[in-house]
Amino acid sequence: MECKKEENILECTCSAMTCKNRGICCECVRHHREMGQIPGCFFPKSAELKHDRSVEYFIEVMQKELSM
């Protein structure tokens, strides 16, 4: 599969601008999965900025989002 990094970067919501996997979604997902984390693009913007990629934080954030 061809990586569309240039297109992916245009829509990437992760604020880790120096990340070597930025725009390479398959590598980003693989990295976070190996770390037991959730990629930043799965979080709402305000929560993503905290750079807490833990599953626990993701669940907490999404429960709050869903109860609004």
N, CA, C and O atoms as a Tripos MOL2 file, in Angstrom:
@<TRIPOS>MOLECULE
protein
  272   271    68     0     0
PROTEIN
NO_CHARGES

@<TRIPOS>ATOM
      1 N           0.8510   -1.1820    0.0000 N.3       1 MET1
      2 CA          0.0000    0.0000    0.0000 C.3       1 MET1
      3 C           0.8980    1.2480    0.0000 C.2       1 MET1
      4 O           1.8990    1.3070    0.7140 O.2       1 MET1
      5 N           0.5340    2.2000   -0.7810 N.am      2 GLU2
      6 CA          1.2850    3.4480   -0.8620 C.3       2 GLU2
      7 C           0.9010    4.3710    0.2930 C.2       2 GLU2
      8 O          -0.2820    4.5990    0.5470 O.2       2 GLU2
      9 N           1.9060    4.8980    0.9890 N.am      3 CYS3
     10 CA          1.6410    5.8620    2.0600 C.3       3 CYS3
     11 C           1.4100    7.2390    1.4380 C.2       3 CYS3
     12 O           2.1550    7.6670    0.5560 O.2       3 CYS3
     13 N           0.3910    7.9090    1.8990 N.am      4 LYS4
     14 CA          0.0610    9.2360    1.3890 C.3       4 LYS4
     15 C           0.4070   10.2840    2.4460 C.2       4 LYS4
     16 O          -0.4430   11.0700    2.8650 O.2       4 LYS4
     17 N           1.6800   10.2770    2.8680 N.am      5 LYS5
     18 CA          2.1430   11.1300    3.9570 C.3       5 LYS5
     19 C           1.7850   12.6000    3.7470 C.2       5 LYS5
     20 O           1.3040   13.2550    4.6710 O.2       5 LYS5
     21 N           2.0110   13.1150    2.5600 N.am      6 GLU6
     22 CA          1.7440   14.5380    2.2970 C.3       6 GLU6
     23 C           0.2690   14.8700    2.5160 C.2       6 GLU6
     24 O          -0.0580   15.9260    3.0590 O.2       6 GLU6
     25 N          -0.6110   13.9780    2.0970 N.am      7 GLU7
     26 CA         -2.0480   14.1790    2.3180 C.3       7 GLU7
     27 C          -2.4090   13.9800    3.7860 C.2       7 GLU7
     28 O          -3.2120   14.7310    4.3400 O.2       7 GLU7
     29 N          -1.8150   12.9650    4.4140 N.am      8 ASN8
     30 CA         -2.1120   12.6710    5.8240 C.3       8 ASN8
     31 C          -1.7310   13.8370    6.7280 C.2       8 ASN8
     32 O          -2.4690   14.1720    7.6540 O.2       8 ASN8
     33 N          -0.5870   14.4530    6.4650 N.am      9 ILE9
     34 CA         -0.1220   15.5610    7.3020 C.3       9 ILE9
     35 C          -1.1130   16.7240    7.2740 C.2       9 ILE9
     36 O          -1.2920   17.4080    8.2810 O.2       9 ILE9
     37 N          -1.7430   16.9460    6.1510 N.am     10 LEU10
     38 CA         -2.6990   18.0500    6.0370 C.3      10 LEU10
     39 C          -3.8810   17.8870    6.9850 C.2      10 LEU10
     40 O          -4.4760   18.8780    7.4090 O.2      10 LEU10
     41 N          -4.2250   16.6470    7.3200 N.am     11 GLU11
     42 CA         -5.3740   16.3920    8.1860 C.3      11 GLU11
     43 C          -4.9880   15.8520    9.5630 C.2      11 GLU11
     44 O          -5.8620   15.5590   10.3790 O.2      11 GLU11
     45 N          -3.6990   15.7200    9.8260 N.am     12 CYS12
     46 CA         -3.2400   15.1610   11.0980 C.3      12 CYS12
     47 C          -3.5340   16.1350   12.2380 C.2      12 CYS12
     48 O          -3.1430   17.3010   12.1750 O.2      12 CYS12
     49 N          -4.2140   15.6660   13.2670 N.am     13 THR13
     50 CA         -4.5800   16.5260   14.4020 C.3      13 THR13
     51 C          -3.6330   16.3750   15.5820 C.2      13 THR13
     52 O          -3.8380   17.0040   16.6200 O.2      13 THR13
     53 N          -2.6120   15.5610   15.4440 N.am     14 CYS14
     54 CA         -1.6460   15.3660   16.5190 C.3      14 CYS14
     55 C          -0.7680   16.6100   16.6380 C.2      14 CYS14
     56 O          -0.2970   17.1330   15.6280 O.2      14 CYS14
     57 N          -0.5460   17.0840   17.8520 N.am     15 SER15
     58 CA          0.2570   18.2900   18.0550 C.3      15 SER15
     59 C           1.7420   17.9910   18.2500 C.2      15 SER15
     60 O           2.5210   18.9110   18.4960 O.2      15 SER15
     61 N           2.1470   16.7370   18.1460 N.am     16 ALA16
     62 CA          3.5640   16.3670   18.2640 C.3      16 ALA16
     63 C           4.2480   16.6280   16.9260 C.2      16 ALA16
     64 O           4.4840   15.7050   16.1470 O.2      16 ALA16
     65 N           4.5610   17.8820   16.6730 N.am     17 MET17
     66 CA          5.0680   18.3100   15.3700 C.3      17 MET17
     67 C           6.4280   17.7130   15.0110 C.2      17 MET17
     68 O           6.7670   17.6530   13.8290 O.2      17 MET17
     69 N           7.2030   17.2770   15.9720 N.am     18 THR18
     70 CA          8.5270   16.7330   15.6870 C.3      18 THR18
     71 C           8.5360   15.2090   15.6020 C.2      18 THR18
     72 O           9.5990   14.6120   15.4320 O.2      18 THR18
     73 N           7.3910   14.5810   15.7140 N.am     19 CYS19
     74 CA          7.3040   13.1200   15.6870 C.3      19 CYS19
     75 C           7.7200   12.5840   14.3250 C.2      19 CYS19
     76 O           7.2550   13.0710   13.2940 O.2      19 CYS19
     77 N           8.6010   11.5750   14.3190 N.am     20 LYS20
     78 CA          9.0650   10.9960   13.0590 C.3      20 LYS20
     79 C           7.9540   10.2350   12.3370 C.2      20 LYS20
     80 O           8.0750    9.9690   11.1410 O.2      20 LYS20
     81 N           6.8700    9.8780   13.0400 N.am     21 ASN21
     82 CA          5.7590    9.1460   12.4320 C.3      21 ASN21
     83 C           4.6150   10.0560   11.9850 C.2      21 ASN21
     84 O           3.5900    9.5750   11.5020 O.2      21 ASN21
     85 N           4.7870   11.3450   12.1420 N.am     22 ARG22
     86 CA          3.7180   12.2820   11.7740 C.3      22 ARG22
     87 C           3.3870   12.1330   10.2890 C.2      22 ARG22
     88 O           4.2670   12.2590    9.4370 O.2      22 ARG22
     89 N           2.1480   11.8710    9.9900 N.am     23 GLY23
     90 CA          1.6950   11.7020    8.6160 C.3      23 GLY23
     91 C           1.8500   10.2810    8.0990 C.2      23 GLY23
     92 O           1.3770    9.9660    7.0070 O.2      23 GLY23
     93 N           2.4940    9.4360    8.8560 N.am     24 ILE24
     94 CA          2.6470    8.0240    8.4740 C.3      24 ILE24
     95 C           1.7520    7.2330    9.4330 C.2      24 ILE24
     96 O           2.2260    6.6290   10.3950 O.2      24 ILE24
     97 N           0.4680    7.2530    9.1500 N.am     25 CYS25
     98 CA         -0.5460    6.7430   10.0760 C.3      25 CYS25
     99 C          -0.3010    5.3050   10.5100 C.2      25 CYS25
    100 O          -0.4520    4.9800   11.6870 O.2      25 CYS25
    101 N           0.0770    4.4380    9.5720 N.am     26 CYS26
    102 CA          0.2880    3.0350    9.9360 C.3      26 CYS26
    103 C           1.4200    2.8990   10.9480 C.2      26 CYS26
    104 O           1.3320    2.0730   11.8560 O.2      26 CYS26
    105 N           2.4820    3.6920   10.8090 N.am     27 GLU27
    106 CA          3.5940    3.6500   11.7620 C.3      27 GLU27
    107 C           3.1890    4.2460   13.1010 C.2      27 GLU27
    108 O           3.5810    3.7400   14.1530 O.2      27 GLU27
    109 N           2.4120    5.3080   13.0680 N.am     28 CYS28
    110 CA          1.9200    5.9470   14.2960 C.3      28 CYS28
    111 C           1.0620    4.9810   15.0990 C.2      28 CYS28
    112 O           1.2680    4.8110   16.3010 O.2      28 CYS28
    113 N           0.1080    4.3550   14.4400 N.am     29 VAL29
    114 CA         -0.7860    3.4120   15.1170 C.3      29 VAL29
    115 C           0.0210    2.2400   15.6780 C.2      29 VAL29
    116 O          -0.2040    1.8150   16.8110 O.2      29 VAL29
    117 N           0.9530    1.7250   14.8940 N.am     30 ARG30
    118 CA          1.7760    0.6040   15.3550 C.3      30 ARG30
    119 C           2.5970    0.9960   16.5790 C.2      30 ARG30
    120 O           2.6720    0.2360   17.5450 O.2      30 ARG30
    121 N           3.2050    2.1640   16.5460 N.am     31 HIS31
    122 CA          4.0060    2.6380   17.6810 C.3      31 HIS31
    123 C           3.1680    2.7370   18.9530 C.2      31 HIS31
    124 O           3.5580    2.2280   20.0040 O.2      31 HIS31
    125 N           2.0210    3.3900   18.8500 N.am     32 HIS32
    126 CA          1.1800    3.5660   20.0430 C.3      32 HIS32
    127 C           0.6040    2.2380   20.5250 C.2      32 HIS32
    128 O           0.4740    2.0300   21.7320 O.2      32 HIS32
    129 N           0.2640    1.3550   19.6260 N.am     33 ARG33
    130 CA         -0.2340    0.0330   20.0130 C.3      33 ARG33
    131 C           0.8490   -0.7260   20.7800 C.2      33 ARG33
    132 O           0.5600   -1.3470   21.8030 O.2      33 ARG33
    133 N           2.0830   -0.6820   20.2970 N.am     34 GLU34
    134 CA          3.1960   -1.3430   20.9900 C.3      34 GLU34
    135 C           3.4290   -0.7620   22.3780 C.2      34 GLU34
    136 O           3.8760   -1.4660   23.2840 O.2      34 GLU34
    137 N           3.1280    0.5180   22.5440 N.am     35 MET35
    138 CA          3.3090    1.1980   23.8300 C.3      35 MET35
    139 C           2.0860    1.0530   24.7440 C.2      35 MET35
    140 O           2.1010    1.5250   25.8810 O.2      35 MET35
    141 N           1.0300    0.4020   24.2480 N.am     36 GLY36
    142 CA         -0.2040    0.2800   25.0130 C.3      36 GLY36
    143 C          -0.9520    1.5930   25.1010 C.2      36 GLY36
    144 O          -1.6100    1.8800   26.1010 O.2      36 GLY36
    145 N          -0.8490    2.3920   24.0430 N.am     37 GLN37
    146 CA         -1.4340    3.7220   24.0190 C.3      37 GLN37
    147 C          -2.4290    3.8750   22.8730 C.2      37 GLN37
    148 O          -2.6000    2.9850   22.0400 O.2      37 GLN37
    149 N          -3.0780    5.0370   22.8660 N.am     38 ILE38
    150 CA         -4.0090    5.4260   21.8180 C.3      38 ILE38
    151 C          -3.3720    6.5970   21.0510 C.2      38 ILE38
    152 O          -2.8840    7.5320   21.6870 O.2      38 ILE38
    153 N          -3.3580    6.5790   19.7240 N.am     39 PRO39
    154 CA         -2.7940    7.7080   18.9640 C.3      39 PRO39
    155 C          -3.5400    9.0100   19.2500 C.2      39 PRO39
    156 O          -4.7410    9.0110   19.5190 O.2      39 PRO39
    157 N          -2.8060   10.1060   19.1850 N.am     40 GLY40
    158 CA         -3.3690   11.4190   19.4910 C.3      40 GLY40
    159 C          -4.5630   11.7990   18.6420 C.2      40 GLY40
    160 O          -5.4430   12.5180   19.1140 O.2      40 GLY40
    161 N          -4.6210   11.3370   17.4030 N.am     41 CYS41
    162 CA         -5.7190   11.7260   16.5080 C.3      41 CYS41
    163 C          -7.0590   11.1320   16.9350 C.2      41 CYS41
    164 O          -8.1000   11.5330   16.4140 O.2      41 CYS41
    165 N          -7.0540   10.1960   17.8600 N.am     42 PHE42
    166 CA         -8.3100    9.6180   18.3500 C.3      42 PHE42
    167 C          -8.9480   10.5070   19.4270 C.2      42 PHE42
    168 O         -10.1240   10.3400   19.7480 O.2      42 PHE42
    169 N          -8.1820   11.4450   19.9810 N.am     43 PHE43
    170 CA         -8.6490   12.3050   21.0730 C.3      43 PHE43
    171 C          -9.2500   13.6020   20.5420 C.2      43 PHE43
    172 O          -8.8580   14.0780   19.4760 O.2      43 PHE43
    173 N         -10.2030   14.1770   21.2820 N.am     44 PRO44
    174 CA        -10.6540   15.5370   20.9620 C.3      44 PRO44
    175 C          -9.4570   16.4850   21.1260 C.2      44 PRO44
    176 O          -8.5550   16.2010   21.9130 O.2      44 PRO44
    177 N          -9.4400   17.5840   20.4090 N.am     45 LYS45
    178 CA         -8.2880   18.5010   20.3970 C.3      45 LYS45
    179 C          -7.8490   18.9310   21.7960 C.2      45 LYS45
    180 O          -6.6550   18.8940   22.0920 O.2      45 LYS45
    181 N          -8.7590   19.3310   22.6490 N.am     46 SER46
    182 CA         -8.3850   19.8070   23.9830 C.3      46 SER46
    183 C          -7.7020   18.7190   24.8080 C.2      46 SER46
    184 O          -6.7910   19.0100   25.5830 O.2      46 SER46
    185 N          -8.1280   17.4950   24.6510 N.am     47 ALA47
    186 CA         -7.5240   16.3840   25.3870 C.3      47 ALA47
    187 C          -6.2070   15.9630   24.7440 C.2      47 ALA47
    188 O          -5.2810   15.5590   25.4470 O.2      47 ALA47
    189 N          -6.1130   16.0510   23.4420 N.am     48 GLU48
    190 CA         -4.8870   15.6640   22.7290 C.3      48 GLU48
    191 C          -3.7090   16.5210   23.1600 C.2      48 GLU48
    192 O          -2.5820   16.0330   23.2410 O.2      48 GLU48
    193 N          -3.9590   17.7800   23.4340 N.am     49 LEU49
    194 CA         -2.8910   18.7040   23.8030 C.3      49 LEU49
    195 C          -2.1680   18.3320   25.0900 C.2      49 LEU49
    196 O          -1.0580   18.8050   25.3350 O.2      49 LEU49
    197 N          -2.7820   17.4930   25.9110 N.am     50 LYS50
    198 CA         -2.1370   17.0560   27.1660 C.3      50 LYS50
    199 C          -1.0790   15.9920   26.9140 C.2      50 LYS50
    200 O          -0.2700   15.7060   27.7970 O.2      50 LYS50
    201 N          -1.0720   15.4140   25.7510 N.am     51 HIS51
    202 CA         -0.1070   14.3760   25.3600 C.3      51 HIS51
    203 C          -0.1520   13.1380   26.2460 C.2      51 HIS51
    204 O           0.8250   12.3930   26.3220 O.2      51 HIS51
    205 N          -1.2690   12.9170   26.9080 N.am     52 ASP52
    206 CA         -1.4760   11.6840   27.6720 C.3      52 ASP52
    207 C          -2.1750   10.7190   26.7220 C.2      52 ASP52
    208 O          -3.3530   10.8920   26.4090 O.2      52 ASP52
    209 N          -1.4550    9.7140   26.2700 N.am     53 ARG53
    210 CA         -1.9930    8.7740   25.2860 C.3      53 ARG53
    211 C          -2.4560    7.4630   25.9200 C.2      53 ARG53
    212 O          -2.6770    6.4700   25.2270 O.2      53 ARG53
    213 N          -2.5990    7.4750   27.2390 N.am     54 SER54
    214 CA         -2.9810    6.2380   27.9240 C.3      54 SER54
    215 C          -4.4230    5.8460   27.6130 C.2      54 SER54
    216 O          -5.2780    6.6910   27.3480 O.2      54 SER54
    217 N          -4.6610    4.5490   27.6540 N.am     55 VAL55
    218 CA         -6.0000    4.0100   27.4270 C.3      55 VAL55
    219 C          -6.9480    4.5430   28.4930 C.2      55 VAL55
    220 O          -8.0950    4.8800   28.1990 O.2      55 VAL55
    221 N          -6.4710    4.6180   29.7210 N.am     56 GLU56
    222 CA         -7.3090    5.1010   30.8340 C.3      56 GLU56
    223 C          -7.7680    6.5390   30.6020 C.2      56 GLU56
    224 O          -8.9360    6.8650   30.8110 O.2      56 GLU56
    225 N          -6.8420    7.3940   30.1670 N.am     57 TYR57
    226 CA         -7.1990    8.7850   29.8960 C.3      57 TYR57
    227 C          -8.1720    8.8790   28.7250 C.2      57 TYR57
    228 O          -9.1070    9.6780   28.7570 O.2      57 TYR57
    229 N          -7.9570    8.0720   27.7010 N.am     58 PHE58
    230 CA         -8.8570    8.0550   26.5540 C.3      58 PHE58
    231 C         -10.2830    7.6960   26.9920 C.2      58 PHE58
    232 O         -11.2440    8.3490   26.5850 O.2      58 PHE58
    233 N         -10.4120    6.6710   27.8100 N.am     59 ILE59
    234 CA        -11.7350    6.2540   28.3030 C.3      59 ILE59
    235 C         -12.3740    7.3780   29.1050 C.2      59 ILE59
    236 O         -13.5570    7.6700   28.9330 O.2      59 ILE59
    237 N         -11.6000    8.0090   29.9800 N.am     60 GLU60
    238 CA        -12.1070    9.1230   30.7900 C.3      60 GLU60
    239 C         -12.6140   10.2590   29.9050 C.2      60 GLU60
    240 O         -13.7110   10.7770   30.1140 O.2      60 GLU60
    241 N         -11.8220   10.6350   28.9350 N.am     61 VAL61
    242 CA        -12.1870   11.7300   28.0250 C.3      61 VAL61
    243 C         -13.4370   11.3820   27.2250 C.2      61 VAL61
    244 O         -14.3460   12.2030   27.0970 O.2      61 VAL61
    245 N         -13.4810   10.1730   26.6910 N.am     62 MET62
    246 CA        -14.6230    9.8000   25.8670 C.3      62 MET62
    247 C         -15.9100    9.6530   26.6830 C.2      62 MET62
    248 O         -16.9950    9.9610   26.1890 O.2      62 MET62
    249 N         -15.7950    9.1890   27.9140 N.am     63 GLN63
    250 CA        -16.9910    9.1390   28.7660 C.3      63 GLN63
    251 C         -17.5580   10.5320   28.9990 C.2      63 GLN63
    252 O         -18.7750   10.7180   28.9970 O.2      63 GLN63
    253 N         -16.6710   11.5180   29.2030 N.am     64 LYS64
    254 CA        -17.1110   12.9000   29.3760 C.3      64 LYS64
    255 C         -17.7460   13.4330   28.0900 C.2      64 LYS64
    256 O         -18.7760   14.1050   28.1300 O.2      64 LYS64
    257 N         -17.1250   13.1280   26.9600 N.am     65 GLU65
    258 CA        -17.6530   13.5670   25.6590 C.3      65 GLU65
    259 C         -19.0290   13.0120   25.3900 C.2      65 GLU65
    260 O         -19.9100   13.7220   24.9050 O.2      65 GLU65
    261 N         -19.2180   11.7390   25.7050 N.am     66 LEU66
    262 CA        -20.4860   11.0780   25.4300 C.3      66 LEU66
    263 C         -21.6090   11.5150   26.3700 C.2      66 LEU66
    264 O         -22.7880   11.4120   26.0320 O.2      66 LEU66
    265 N         -21.2330   12.0060   27.5540 N.am     67 SER67
    266 CA        -22.2650   12.4260   28.5130 C.3      67 SER67
    267 C         -22.7060   13.8620   28.3000 C.2      67 SER67
    268 O         -23.6170   14.3310   28.9810 O.2      67 SER67
    269 N         -22.0800   14.5710   27.3710 N.am     68 MET68
    270 CA        -22.4340   15.9800   27.1150 C.3      68 MET68
    271 C         -23.7080   16.0860   26.3380 C.2      68 MET68
    272 O         -24.1550   17.1910   26.0340 O.2      68 MET68
@<TRIPOS>BOND
     1     1     2 1
     2     2     3 1
     3     3     4 2
     4     3     5 am
     5     5     6 1
     6     6     7 1
     7     7     8 2
     8     7     9 am
     9     9    10 1
    10    10    11 1
    11    11    12 2
    12    11    13 am
    13    13    14 1
    14    14    15 1
    15    15    16 2
    16    15    17 am
    17    17    18 1
    18    18    19 1
    19    19    20 2
    20    19    21 am
    21    21    22 1
    22    22    23 1
    23    23    24 2
    24    23    25 am
    25    25    26 1
    26    26    27 1
    27    27    28 2
    28    27    29 am
    29    29    30 1
    30    30    31 1
    31    31    32 2
    32    31    33 am
    33    33    34 1
    34    34    35 1
    35    35    36 2
    36    35    37 am
    37    37    38 1
    38    38    39 1
    39    39    40 2
    40    39    41 am
    41    41    42 1
    42    42    43 1
    43    43    44 2
    44    43    45 am
    45    45    46 1
    46    46    47 1
    47    47    48 2
    48    47    49 am
    49    49    50 1
    50    50    51 1
    51    51    52 2
    52    51    53 am
    53    53    54 1
    54    54    55 1
    55    55    56 2
    56    55    57 am
    57    57    58 1
    58    58    59 1
    59    59    60 2
    60    59    61 am
    61    61    62 1
    62    62    63 1
    63    63    64 2
    64    63    65 am
    65    65    66 1
    66    66    67 1
    67    67    68 2
    68    67    69 am
    69    69    70 1
    70    70    71 1
    71    71    72 2
    72    71    73 am
    73    73    74 1
    74    74    75 1
    75    75    76 2
    76    75    77 am
    77    77    78 1
    78    78    79 1
    79    79    80 2
    80    79    81 am
    81    81    82 1
    82    82    83 1
    83    83    84 2
    84    83    85 am
    85    85    86 1
    86    86    87 1
    87    87    88 2
    88    87    89 am
    89    89    90 1
    90    90    91 1
    91    91    92 2
    92    91    93 am
    93    93    94 1
    94    94    95 1
    95    95    96 2
    96    95    97 am
    97    97    98 1
    98    98    99 1
    99    99   100 2
   100    99   101 am
   101   101   102 1
   102   102   103 1
   103   103   104 2
   104   103   105 am
   105   105   106 1
   106   106   107 1
   107   107   108 2
   108   107   109 am
   109   109   110 1
   110   110   111 1
   111   111   112 2
   112   111   113 am
   113   113   114 1
   114   114   115 1
   115   115   116 2
   116   115   117 am
   117   117   118 1
   118   118   119 1
   119   119   120 2
   120   119   121 am
   121   121   122 1
   122   122   123 1
   123   123   124 2
   124   123   125 am
   125   125   126 1
   126   126   127 1
   127   127   128 2
   128   127   129 am
   129   129   130 1
   130   130   131 1
   131   131   132 2
   132   131   133 am
   133   133   134 1
   134   134   135 1
   135   135   136 2
   136   135   137 am
   137   137   138 1
   138   138   139 1
   139   139   140 2
   140   139   141 am
   141   141   142 1
   142   142   143 1
   143   143   144 2
   144   143   145 am
   145   145   146 1
   146   146   147 1
   147   147   148 2
   148   147   149 am
   149   149   150 1
   150   150   151 1
   151   151   152 2
   152   151   153 am
   153   153   154 1
   154   154   155 1
   155   155   156 2
   156   155   157 am
   157   157   158 1
   158   158   159 1
   159   159   160 2
   160   159   161 am
   161   161   162 1
   162   162   163 1
   163   163   164 2
   164   163   165 am
   165   165   166 1
   166   166   167 1
   167   167   168 2
   168   167   169 am
   169   169   170 1
   170   170   171 1
   171   171   172 2
   172   171   173 am
   173   173   174 1
   174   174   175 1
   175   175   176 2
   176   175   177 am
   177   177   178 1
   178   178   179 1
   179   179   180 2
   180   179   181 am
   181   181   182 1
   182   182   183 1
   183   183   184 2
   184   183   185 am
   185   185   186 1
   186   186   187 1
   187   187   188 2
   188   187   189 am
   189   189   190 1
   190   190   191 1
   191   191   192 2
   192   191   193 am
   193   193   194 1
   194   194   195 1
   195   195   196 2
   196   195   197 am
   197   197   198 1
   198   198   199 1
   199   199   200 2
   200   199   201 am
   201   201   202 1
   202   202   203 1
   203   203   204 2
   204   203   205 am
   205   205   206 1
   206   206   207 1
   207   207   208 2
   208   207   209 am
   209   209   210 1
   210   210   211 1
   211   211   212 2
   212   211   213 am
   213   213   214 1
   214   214   215 1
   215   215   216 2
   216   215   217 am
   217   217   218 1
   218   218   219 1
   219   219   220 2
   220   219   221 am
   221   221   222 1
   222   222   223 1
   223   223   224 2
   224   223   225 am
   225   225   226 1
   226   226   227 1
   227   227   228 2
   228   227   229 am
   229   229   230 1
   230   230   231 1
   231   231   232 2
   232   231   233 am
   233   233   234 1
   234   234   235 1
   235   235   236 2
   236   235   237 am
   237   237   238 1
   238   238   239 1
   239   239   240 2
   240   239   241 am
   241   241   242 1
   242   242   243 1
   243   243   244 2
   244   243   245 am
   245   245   246 1
   246   246   247 1
   247   247   248 2
   248   247   249 am
   249   249   250 1
   250   250   251 1
   251   251   252 2
   252   251   253 am
   253   253   254 1
   254   254   255 1
   255   255   256 2
   256   255   257 am
   257   257   258 1
   258   258   259 1
   259   259   260 2
   260   259   261 am
   261   261   262 1
   262   262   263 1
   263   263   264 2
   264   263   265 am
   265   265   266 1
   266   266   267 1
   267   267   268 2
   268   267   269 am
   269   269   270 1
   270   270   271 1
   271   271   272 2
@<TRIPOS>SUBSTRUCTURE
     1 MET1         2 RESIDUE 1 A MET
     2 GLU2         6 RESIDUE 1 A GLU
     3 CYS3        10 RESIDUE 1 A CYS
     4 LYS4        14 RESIDUE 1 A LYS
     5 LYS5        18 RESIDUE 1 A LYS
     6 GLU6        22 RESIDUE 1 A GLU
     7 GLU7        26 RESIDUE 1 A GLU
     8 ASN8        30 RESIDUE 1 A ASN
     9 ILE9        34 RESIDUE 1 A ILE
    10 LEU10       38 RESIDUE 1 A LEU
    11 GLU11       42 RESIDUE 1 A GLU
    12 CYS12       46 RESIDUE 1 A CYS
    13 THR13       50 RESIDUE 1 A THR
    14 CYS14       54 RESIDUE 1 A CYS
    15 SER15       58 RESIDUE 1 A SER
    16 ALA16       62 RESIDUE 1 A ALA
    17 MET17       66 RESIDUE 1 A MET
    18 THR18       70 RESIDUE 1 A THR
    19 CYS19       74 RESIDUE 1 A CYS
    20 LYS20       78 RESIDUE 1 A LYS
    21 ASN21       82 RESIDUE 1 A ASN
    22 ARG22       86 RESIDUE 1 A ARG
    23 GLY23       90 RESIDUE 1 A GLY
    24 ILE24       94 RESIDUE 1 A ILE
    25 CYS25       98 RESIDUE 1 A CYS
    26 CYS26      102 RESIDUE 1 A CYS
    27 GLU27      106 RESIDUE 1 A GLU
    28 CYS28      110 RESIDUE 1 A CYS
    29 VAL29      114 RESIDUE 1 A VAL
    30 ARG30      118 RESIDUE 1 A ARG
    31 HIS31      122 RESIDUE 1 A HIS
    32 HIS32      126 RESIDUE 1 A HIS
    33 ARG33      130 RESIDUE 1 A ARG
    34 GLU34      134 RESIDUE 1 A GLU
    35 MET35      138 RESIDUE 1 A MET
    36 GLY36      142 RESIDUE 1 A GLY
    37 GLN37      146 RESIDUE 1 A GLN
    38 ILE38      150 RESIDUE 1 A ILE
    39 PRO39      154 RESIDUE 1 A PRO
    40 GLY40      158 RESIDUE 1 A GLY
    41 CYS41      162 RESIDUE 1 A CYS
    42 PHE42      166 RESIDUE 1 A PHE
    43 PHE43      170 RESIDUE 1 A PHE
    44 PRO44      174 RESIDUE 1 A PRO
    45 LYS45      178 RESIDUE 1 A LYS
    46 SER46      182 RESIDUE 1 A SER
    47 ALA47      186 RESIDUE 1 A ALA
    48 GLU48      190 RESIDUE 1 A GLU
    49 LEU49      194 RESIDUE 1 A LEU
    50 LYS50      198 RESIDUE 1 A LYS
    51 HIS51      202 RESIDUE 1 A HIS
    52 ASP52      206 RESIDUE 1 A ASP
    53 ARG53      210 RESIDUE 1 A ARG
    54 SER54      214 RESIDUE 1 A SER
    55 VAL55      218 RESIDUE 1 A VAL
    56 GLU56      222 RESIDUE 1 A GLU
    57 TYR57      226 RESIDUE 1 A TYR
    58 PHE58      230 RESIDUE 1 A PHE
    59 ILE59      234 RESIDUE 1 A ILE
    60 GLU60      238 RESIDUE 1 A GLU
    61 VAL61      242 RESIDUE 1 A VAL
    62 MET62      246 RESIDUE 1 A MET
    63 GLN63      250 RESIDUE 1 A GLN
    64 LYS64      254 RESIDUE 1 A LYS
    65 GLU65      258 RESIDUE 1 A GLU
    66 LEU66      262 RESIDUE 1 A LEU
    67 SER67      266 RESIDUE 1 A SER
    68 MET68      270 RESIDUE 1 A MET
